[in-house]
Amino acid sequence: MNWDRIEGNWKRFQGSAKEQWGKLTDDHFVQIAGRREQLTGLIQQQYGITKEEAEKQVGAWQQRVKLK
């Protein structure tokens, strides 16, 4: 699934993302608004990980939601 579909249906995918990254708040998800760069940046910030690790996590999550 390409990211445009996730962004366009962000409200539908928020629950799965909240399960994956529990440190992110509802306000964070509103701020993200489906934008991948925002998501990876907040994951990096909240979890204290590198940008590369955040990108890896988002990519793995994207593959999992594709299978549902």
Secondary structure, DSSP 8 states (H G I E B T S, - for coil): --HHHHHHTHHHHHHHHHHH-TTS-HHHHHHHTT-HHHHHHHHHHHHT--HHHHHHHHHHHHHHHHH-
